[in-house]
């Protein structure tokens, strides 16, 4: 469907995509509810179920030949049994406010259900990996990793979700990541609501949170979140799930410390185990999340050590539950990498290649980047300021949360500085590549701190005439209207040239045959067209290379590509006079052209796709 309504209703597959994602979400929630039991923190239940599934898939995939389809079917059956158990117990499966917050976000969910993949890293890795799982029904190894993503050795905790949704739907569901990211943020919005109510000293009240407060929680997790970026959240990237795991882990750690301060050791130990399950999910998302695991646990322990109401021996007893689940899953995956799957990870460069002399410039550039993110910078400055004060004189529960957030922020950015010096090349180090994207990992934890602080400020400083019941309509209106106002911006997957590249790639896949050798020629492009072409080709043919704007464009280069490399097909997305000179034929401007070699130095046109 074209036009404005096409932002929300574009294809019939939306119902299947959304329904399958909801079904998997509910299955994970039921599993988490049964495994952890009645004393769980409801907002984190889905992460507990995800931890169980992630552990099972990883260990069975590494140590046994059991096909993943069998594992998925087994968990589907267990989820049904778990659901029956929950009903018989008379427990609520979803946290309070879930259905209402979903209704408030319904326009956004409908819009996201219409989306398709559009970002470079989706095509190069985050969708290639689950698609390879669907093809192999197990983990890749060195013999077939080239068929998958560019980061084949990354853990598969995040691709499992797309795999499960796709198995249920009967096809690769490209927008699984975007849908689940929104589910995660809305669930964290409920965490924000809980923290606001605790700041207002109302957490123990029997009254349920109202529509206005739920809408505010959803806004804090999405549009009012200083690290929200639609091209990260509404994609298959693992950054949002990383952020939510960190935010939930920090929140649970804060609750655990409160229990220790009240000498509720049983409650504290149960919360420690729940943190451990969340950290298991975190470690199994990406290569570098093990660092975030260390930082989150370390920050919680630091806040506990500083709190005079907490006994060190009681805090020490929680450590095994905090760290063992993540350590085990990390060890299992590292074993697989040493025995079956090598490479495809970022590695530390030799010491003599470190960018030590660039440290002052890198630090300055990091400060410049943060200075352009005003809301995030202000939040960090306040949190770190309170944390420093709390390290000198500890007073309130807000101090605990500030220490946790502040310590994770300082520790993570110190690690990023180390990475720029030891791992990145000089050019990427000097532009502090992806610094802001990496700091998005801390966004949910920052929202948790802000939500609790907002509750305290609201209680102490807002006049009665401005209390929340009189203003409830405002956040409700904002969360409902925002998707309609920003529909074009949110549906970035419809923006050119990606739809054209995808259409061309799909058309080429129908023309060429297995064994053909394809080269993508796009000397005016970034290389995105080649990445998309490889994704669209799937297993139909192997893409043998491409040339983009950052490669050499000499006459000799094009002559070698077109005459000497033995490619059966050339896909031309853009061209230069040198290309035309070597080809000896005119090409249509503002169009993509597929050429076939006759094996004697001549080319014939097999397909032409006009750019919109």
Secondary structure, DSSP 4 states (H G I P E B T S, - for coil): --SGGGGT---THHHHHHHHHHHHHHHHHHHHHHHH-TTS-GGGHHHHHHHHHHHHHHHHHHH----HHHHHHHHHHHHHHHHHHHHHHT--SSPTTHHHHHHHTHHHHHHHHT----SHHIIIIITHHHHHHHHHSS---TTTGGGS-TTTTS--TTHHHHHHHHHHHTS--TTHHHHHHHHHHHHHHHHHHHHHHHHTT-TT-SSPPPHHHHHHHHHHHTTT-TT--HHHHTSS-SHHHHHHHHHHHHHHHHHHHHHHHTT-HHHHHHHHHHHHHHHHHHHTT-STHHHHHHHHHHHHHHHHHH-TTS-HHHHHHTHHHHHHHHHHHHHHHHHHHHHT----S--PPPGGG--GGGHHHHHHHHHHHHHT-HHHHHHHHHHHHHHHHHHHS--SHHHHHHHHHHHHHHHHHHHHHHHHHHTS-HHHHHTTTTHHHHHGGGHHHHHHHHHHHHHHHHHHHS-GGG-HHHHHHHHHHHHHHHHHHTHHHH-GGGSTTHHHHHHHHHHHHHHS-TT-EEEEEETTS-SHHHHHHHHHHTTS-EEEEEE-TTS---HHHHHIIIIIS--SEEEEEE--HHHHHHHTS---TTEEEEEEE-SSS-EEEEEEEE--
